[in-house]
Amino acid sequence: MTNARQLVWFRSDLRTLDHPALYQARQQGEVLAAFVITPAQWQQHGWGALKTAFVLHNLAALQQQLQTLNIPLKILQLQTFAETPAALLQLAQQHQVSNLLFNDEYEWNEQQRDQQVEQVFLSSGIAVQRFTDQLLLPPGSLLTGKGEAYSVFTPFWRRWLQALPTAKLHPLPEPQPQHPGQLTTDPLPVLPQHPALHLWPAGQAAALQRLQDFSGQRLMAYQQQRDFPALDGTSSLSPWLAVGALSVRQCLAAALHVSHGQISDKNTGPGCWVSELVWREFYRNLLLAFPRLSRGRTFKPETERLPWRSLNNSKVQRDLQAWQSGQTGFPLVDAAMRQLLATGWMHNRLRMLTAMFLSKHLLIDWRVGEAFFMQHLVDGDLASNNGGWQWAASTGTDAVPYFRLFNPYSQSQKFDPQGDFIRNWLPELAHLDHKAIHQPPVDKMDLFGSSNYPQPIVDLKMARDRVMAAFESLRSSP
């Protein structure tokens, strides 16, 4: 081990376990850590108060963990990514750093920032090492027979399974502590509070405990239970994955352990859950292959011409506000939106339902919904959020066919059959029986004592005809 000083730049990888850049840096010498806080850039990227608070609380947990390793953490408080290269270089030169190490990110702005950082460091004679961390396999390593990025999930997943056995994916241990040095850790800014933060305890220890609980108790039944929002059937690990308090390799290792290595069958709990991790992988590969996805563009260029309803119309504004506040008159849609507002998280089945309701039943541009989700999600993540919204709106890769619409009533009857999830989030409907709760009787509201619950804001048949006409208009237009 040399005595050279290494600078590890933390970003969306707020942990010390299984951290490629940190582990390699300690192999090479003394380590100094840095994190750059850029509130204006985060705001431009649509982060809400909860996501920002969650990141900073995980940063505080990381700082404590680094202190046990005698690694000082320097905090740079800037506004945007544009200021980052010069500020990081100044920090490195001030502390005689010989090497910068970081784990890659895949969004367009982040890619541009990282290339500029690499250029200024190399020009100043400081080496740069970059690592694959958010993905199990390096981006771009899985290509079609034509040498192109996959744009359909199932072939990508099959290719991923083929490549997995030769990949060295064992999670790395925490690096050895270093000898205490002269450098000090910077104080963190005052940590913002948020009413939903208590649901999402910060730090890698909390994340690993949740992973252990899920893999030990619920993973085997995941495939049967994951679509029922009243059950605790999903992992709900996405917030920690989004900020990097947990690594995808740690998730894969848990699934391989529980399944004795059998993860290729999507009809098993572990196989089904791993395929969801691969969806995350797929969407990140797409961000890199198609930069337009980071810039609010559709994956299918022809769908840019879809005639969305104008937000300048007061009726459209009312429809949007009803959706945002969970007051559409469709109980499962409303329960899902209220879950999002209260907790910063939404069950995946319901993300599909609410996204399809906004983009198809209300014919409101999916980008409006994507931004609203980003504002409120604790696990807000461009690749997965954009991928999911474009899937639901039929503008994206591997998207649901445009003529397929989730019926809010039949989805409710199928996935919340007893109405337990609806009762939990819509107390005004709690007295209704198992049948009526899915579609409260409109003409007997006062009789049923439910007059404080709105009537449906849209007729489903009219909505279906309207969205079909919108998509079919694309065929006739040049």
C-alpha positions in Angstrom: 0.0 0.0 0.0 1.4 3.4 -1.0 1.2 6.6 1.1 -0.5 8.5 -1.6 -3.7 10.2 -0.7 -6.9 9.1 -2.5 -10.0 11.3 -2.8 -13.3 9.3 -2.9 -16.2 11.4 -4.2 -19.5 10.1 -2.8 -22.7 10.7 -4.7 -25.7 8.3 -4.9 -23.6 5.6 -3.0 -23.9 6.6 0.6 -22.5 3.6 2.3 -19.1 2.1 3.3 -20.0 -1.6 2.7 -19.6 -3.0 -0.9 -18.4 0.4 -2.2 -16.1 -0.2 -5.2 -14.4 3.2 -5.2 -13.9 3.4 -1.5 -12.6 -0.2 -1.2 -10.1 0.3 -4.0 -9.0 3.7 -2.6 -8.1 2.0 0.7 -6.1 -0.6 -1.1 -4.1 2.2 -2.6 -3.4 4.4 0.4 -4.8 7.0 2.7 -8.4 8.1 1.9 -10.1 11.5 2.1 -13.9 11.5 1.3 -16.0 14.3 -0.3 -19.6 15.0 -0.9 -21.0 17.9 -3.0 -24.3 19.4 -1.9 -26.0 21.2 -4.9 -29.5 22.3 -3.8 -30.2 24.4 -7.0 -29.3 21.4 -9.2 -31.4 19.0 -7.1 -34.3 21.4 -7.5 -33.8 21.5 -11.2 -33.9 17.7 -11.2 -37.3 17.9 -9.5 -36.3 16.6 -6.1 -38.8 17.2 -3.4 -38.3 18.0 0.3 -38.5 14.4 1.4 -35.9 13.1 -1.1 -33.6 15.9 -0.2 -34.0 15.3 3.5 -33.5 11.5 3.0 -30.2 12.1 1.1 -28.9 14.4 3.8 -29.8 12.1 6.6 -28.1 9.2 4.8 -25.1 11.5 4.4 -25.0 12.0 8.2 -25.1 8.2 8.7 -22.3 7.8 6.2 -20.2 10.5 8.0 -20.6 8.5 11.3 -19.6 5.3 9.5 -16.5 6.9 7.9 -15.5 8.2 11.3 -15.2 4.6 12.6 -12.7 4.1 9.7 -10.8 7.3 10.5 -11.8 8.7 7.1 -12.5 12.4 7.1 -15.5 13.7 5.0 -15.3 17.1 3.3 -18.5 18.8 2.4 -18.6 21.2 -0.6 -21.7 23.4 -0.6 -22.3 24.6 -4.2 -25.4 25.4 -6.2 -25.1 23.5 -9.4 -23.0 20.8 -11.2 -21.3 23.5 -13.2 -19.3 24.6 -10.1 -18.3 21.1 -9.2 -15.1 20.5 -11.3 -13.3 23.5 -10.1 -14.4 23.1 -6.5 -13.4 19.4 -6.3 -10.0 20.1 -8.0 -9.3 22.9 -5.5 -10.1 20.5 -2.6 -7.8 17.8 -4.1 -4.9 20.2 -4.7 -5.3 21.7 -1.2 -4.9 18.2 0.3 -2.2 16.9 -2.1 -4.5 14.2 -3.6 -2.9 12.0 -6.2 -6.0 10.0 -7.3 -9.7 10.7 -7.6 -12.1 7.7 -7.4 -15.9 7.6 -7.9 -18.7 5.3 -8.9 -20.5 6.1 -12.1 -23.9 7.7 -12.5 -25.9 7.5 -15.8 -28.2 10.6 -16.1 -27.2 13.1 -18.8 -26.3 16.0 -16.5 -24.4 13.7 -14.2 -22.5 12.2 -17.2 -21.5 15.7 -18.5 -20.4 16.8 -15.0 -18.3 13.6 -14.5 -16.6 14.0 -17.8 -15.7 17.6 -17.0 -14.4 16.6 -13.6 -12.3 13.9 -15.2 -10.8 16.3 -17.7 -9.8 19.0 -15.2 -8.2 16.4 -12.9 -6.3 14.7 -15.7 -5.1 18.1 -17.0 -3.8 18.8 -13.5 -1.9 15.6 -13.3 -4.3 13.8 -10.9 -5.3 10.3 -11.9 -9.0 9.3 -12.1 -10.6 5.9 -11.5 -14.2 5.2 -12.2 -16.3 2.2 -11.2 -19.5 0.4 -12.1 -21.7 0.4 -8.9 -25.4 1.1 -9.7 -25.5 -1.8 -12.2 -24.6 -5.4 -11.7 -23.0 -5.6 -15.2 -21.2 -2.7 -16.8 -23.5 -0.5 -19.0 -23.3 -1.3 -22.6 -21.9 -4.8 -22.0 -25.1 -6.4 -23.0 -25.9 -5.7 -26.6 -28.2 -7.3 -29.3 -26.8 -9.3 -32.1 -26.6 -6.1 -34.1 -24.4 -4.5 -31.4 -27.2 -2.2 -30.3 -28.7 -1.5 -26.8 -31.7 -3.6 -26.0 -35.0 -1.8 -26.2 -37.2 -4.7 -25.1 -36.9 -6.1 -21.6 -37.3 -9.9 -22.0 -34.3 -10.4 -24.4 -32.3 -8.1 -22.1 -33.2 -10.2 -19.1 -32.3 -13.4 -20.8 -28.9 -12.1 -21.9 -28.4 -10.8 -18.4 -29.0 -14.2 -17.0 -26.5 -15.7 -19.4 -23.8 -13.2 -18.5 -24.3 -13.5 -14.7 -22.4 -16.7 -13.9 -19.1 -15.3 -15.1 -19.6 -11.9 -13.4 -17.8 -11.5 -10.1 -20.6 -10.0 -8.1 -19.7 -10.8 -4.5 -20.3 -7.7 -2.3 -17.1 -6.2 -1.1 -16.3 -5.9 2.6 -15.9 -2.7 4.4 -12.4 -1.4 4.0 -9.9 -1.6 6.9 -9.8 1.5 9.1 -6.8 3.8 8.4 -4.6 5.4 11.0 -6.0 8.7 12.3 -4.6 11.6 10.4 -4.4 15.4 10.7 -7.4 16.1 8.4 -10.8 16.8 10.1 -14.3 16.0 9.1 -16.5 19.0 8.0 -19.7 19.7 9.9 -22.9 18.9 8.1 -25.5 21.5 7.4 -28.6 21.4 9.6 -30.5 18.3 8.6 -34.0 19.1 7.3 -36.9 17.4 8.8 -40.0 15.9 7.1 -43.1 14.2 8.6 -42.5 11.0 6.6 -38.8 10.6 7.5 -39.5 8.3 10.4 -40.8 5.6 7.9 -37.4 5.5 6.2 -34.5 5.3 8.8 -31.3 6.5 7.3 -28.1 4.5 6.8 -26.7 1.3 5.6 -27.4 -0.6 8.8 -31.1 0.1 8.6 -31.1 -0.8 4.9 -29.4 -4.1 5.5 -31.8 -4.9 8.3 -34.7 -4.3 6.0 -33.1 -6.5 3.3 -32.5 -9.3 5.9 -36.1 -9.1 7.1 -37.5 -9.2 3.5 -35.2 -12.0 2.3 -35.8 -14.1 5.4 -39.5 -13.6 5.8 -41.2 -12.5 2.5 -39.0 -13.1 -0.5 -40.2 -16.7 -1.1 -43.8 -15.5 -1.3 -42.9 -12.3 -3.3 -44.3 -13.5 -6.6 -47.7 -14.4 -5.1 -48.0 -11.3 -2.9 -46.3 -8.5 -4.6 -49.4 -7.2 -6.5 -51.6 -6.8 -3.4 -51.0 -3.4 -1.8 -52.7 -4.3 1.5 -50.1 -6.9 2.1 -46.5 -6.2 3.1 -45.4 -8.2 0.0 -42.7 -6.1 -1.6 -39.2 -5.3 -0.4 -39.8 -1.5 -0.2 -36.0 -1.2 -0.5 -36.1 1.3 -3.3 -35.4 4.4 -1.1 -32.1 3.0 0.1 -31.2 1.7 -3.4 -31.9 5.2 -4.8 -29.5 6.9 -2.5 -27.0 4.0 -2.5 -27.3 3.2 1.2 -27.8 -0.3 -0.1 -26.2 -1.9 -3.2 -27.9 -4.0 -5.9 -25.1 -6.6 -5.4 -26.2 -6.9 -1.7 -29.8 -7.5 -3.0 -28.7 -10.1 -5.5 -26.5 -11.9 -2.9 -29.5 -12.2 -0.6 -31.7 -13.6 -3.4 -29.0 -16.1 -4.4 -28.6 -17.2 -0.8 -32.3 -17.7 -0.2 -32.9 -19.5 -3.5 -29.7 -21.6 -3.4 -28.7 -19.9 -6.7 -32.0 -20.5 -8.5 -33.1 -17.1 -9.9 -33.9 -17.7 -13.5 -37.6 -18.7 -13.0 -39.8 -15.6 -12.7 -42.6 -17.8 -11.2 -40.6 -18.1 -8.0 -40.3 -15.4 -5.4 -36.5 -14.9 -5.7 -36.6 -15.1 -9.5 -39.5 -12.6 -9.8 -37.8 -10.2 -7.4 -34.4 -10.4 -9.3 -36.2 -9.7 -12.6 -37.5 -6.5 -11.0 -33.9 -5.6 -10.1 -33.0 -6.3 -13.7 -35.8 -3.8 -14.8 -33.9 -1.2 -12.8 -30.7 -2.3 -14.7 -32.5 -2.1 -18.0 -33.8 1.4 -17.5 -30.3 2.6 -16.5 -28.8 1.1 -19.7 -31.5 3.0 -21.7 -30.6 6.3 -20.0 -27.0 5.9 -21.2 -27.9 4.6 -24.7 -30.7 7.2 -25.3 -29.7 10.6 -23.7 -33.1 12.1 -24.8 -34.8 10.2 -22.0 -32.9 12.5 -19.5 -34.3 15.5 -21.3 -38.0 14.9 -21.0 -38.4 13.3 -24.5 -40.4 10.2 -25.4 -38.6 7.0 -26.3 -40.9 6.5 -29.3 -40.4 9.8 -31.3 -43.8 9.6 -33.0 -45.6 9.9 -29.6 -44.1 13.4 -29.2 -47.1 14.4 -31.3 -49.8 13.0 -29.0 -52.6 15.6 -28.6 -52.6 15.8 -24.8 -55.3 17.9 -23.1 -54.1 21.5 -22.5 -53.3 22.5 -18.9 -54.6 26.0 -19.7 -58.1 24.5 -19.6 -59.7 24.9 -16.2 -61.5 21.5 -16.4 -58.1 19.9 -17.1 -56.6 21.7 -14.2 -59.4 20.5 -11.9 -58.9 16.9 -13.2 -55.2 17.2 -12.5 -55.7 18.6 -9.0 -58.2 15.8 -8.2 -55.6 13.2 -9.3 -52.8 14.9 -7.3 -54.9 15.1 -4.1 -56.5 11.6 -4.3 -60.0 13.0 -5.0 -60.9 11.4 -8.4 -63.8 9.3 -7.2 -62.0 6.1 -8.1 -61.1 4.6 -4.7 -58.0 2.6 -5.5 -56.5 5.5 -7.5 -57.2 7.9 -4.7 -55.9 5.5 -2.0 -52.7 5.2 -3.9 -52.2 8.9 -4.3 -52.9 9.5 -0.6 -50.3 6.8 0.2 -47.8 8.7 -1.9 -48.6 12.1 -0.2 -48.4 10.7 3.3 -45.4 8.3 3.0 -43.4 9.4 0.0 -43.7 5.9 -1.5 -46.3 4.0 -3.6 -46.8 0.3 -4.2 -45.5 -0.6 -7.7 -48.9 -2.0 -8.9 -50.4 1.3 -8.0 -47.7 3.3 -9.7 -48.8 1.6 -12.9 -52.5 2.2 -12.2 -52.2 5.9 -11.2 -49.8 6.7 -14.1 -52.1 5.1 -16.6 -55.1 6.8 -15.1 -53.5 10.3 -15.5 -51.9 9.7 -19.0 -54.7 7.7 -20.6 -58.0 8.1 -18.7 -57.4 11.9 -18.2 -55.2 12.3 -21.3 -52.8 14.5 -19.4 -49.1 14.5 -20.5 -47.2 11.8 -18.6 -44.4 14.3 -17.9 -46.7 16.2 -15.6 -47.2 13.0 -13.6 -43.6 12.1 -13.7 -42.6 15.5 -12.2 -45.3 15.1 -9.5 -44.0 11.7 -8.5 -40.4 13.0 -8.5 -41.5 15.8 -6.1 -43.1 13.4 -3.6 -41.2 10.1 -3.9 -38.5 9.3 -1.3 -37.1 6.9 -3.9 -37.3 9.4 -6.7 -34.9 8.1 -9.4 -34.9 9.4 -13.0 -34.3 6.0 -14.7 -37.0 4.0 -13.0 -39.5 6.9 -12.7 -39.2 7.9 -16.3 -39.2 4.2 -17.5 -42.3 3.5 -15.5 -44.2 6.6 -16.6 -43.4 6.0 -20.3 -44.4 2.4 -20.0 -47.8 3.3 -18.6 -48.3 6.1 -21.2 -47.3 3.8 -24.1 -44.6 6.3 -25.2 -41.7 4.3 -23.9 -39.6 1.2 -24.6 -41.3 -2.1 -24.2 -44.4 -0.2 -23.3 -47.8 -1.5 -22.7 -49.8 -1.4 -26.0 -51.6 2.0 -26.3 -55.0 0.2 -26.4 -54.5 -1.4 -23.1 -55.9 0.5 -20.1 -56.1 -0.7 -16.5 -59.7 -0.4 -15.4 -59.6 1.2 -11.9 -62.6 -0.9 -10.7 -61.4 -4.3 -11.9 -57.9 -3.6 -10.7 -59.4 -2.7 -7.3 -61.5 -5.9 -7.1 -58.6 -8.1 -8.2 -55.7 -6.6 -6.1 -57.6 -5.2 -3.1 -60.5 -7.7 -2.9 -61.5 -7.0 0.7 -61.0 -3.3 0.3 -58.4 -3.2 3.1 -56.0 -0.9 1.4 -58.8 1.5 0.4 -60.2 1.5 3.9 -56.8 2.4 5.3 -56.3 5.5 3.1 -59.9 6.5 2.5 -61.6 6.4 5.9 -64.7 8.1 4.5 -65.4 4.8 2.7 -64.5 2.5 5.5 -68.1 1.6 6.3 -68.9 0.3 2.8 -69.0 -3.5 2.3 -66.4 -5.5 0.2 -68.4 -5.0 -2.9 -69.5 -1.4 -2.7 -66.1 0.0 -1.6 -64.6 -0.6 -5.1 -67.2 1.5 -6.8 -69.2 3.5 -4.3 -72.9 4.0 -5.3 -73.0 7.4 -6.8 -76.8 8.0 -6.6 -77.1 6.8 -3.0 -74.2 8.8 -1.5 -76.2 10.5 1.2 -78.0 7.2 2.1 -74.6 5.5 2.5 -73.2 8.5 4.4 -70.4 8.9 1.9 -71.3 12.3 0.4 -67.9 13.6 1.3 -66.3 11.3 -1.2 -66.3 12.8 -4.8 -68.2 11.3 -7.7 -66.0 9.9 -10.5 -64.4 12.8 -12.5 -64.4 10.9 -15.8 -66.5 8.4 -17.7 -64.3 5.4 -18.4 -65.8 4.5 -21.8 -65.5 8.1 -23.0 -61.9 8.2 -21.6 -61.0 5.1 -23.5 -62.5 6.3 -26.8 -60.6 9.6 -26.3 -57.2 8.1 -25.8 -57.7 5.6 -28.6 -58.5 8.5 -30.9 -55.4 10.4 -29.8 -53.1 7.5 -30.5 -54.8 6.6 -33.8 -54.4 10.3 -34.9 -50.6 9.6 -34.9 -51.0 7.2 -37.8 -52.7 9.7 -40.0 -50.5 12.7 -39.3 -47.2 13.0 -41.2 
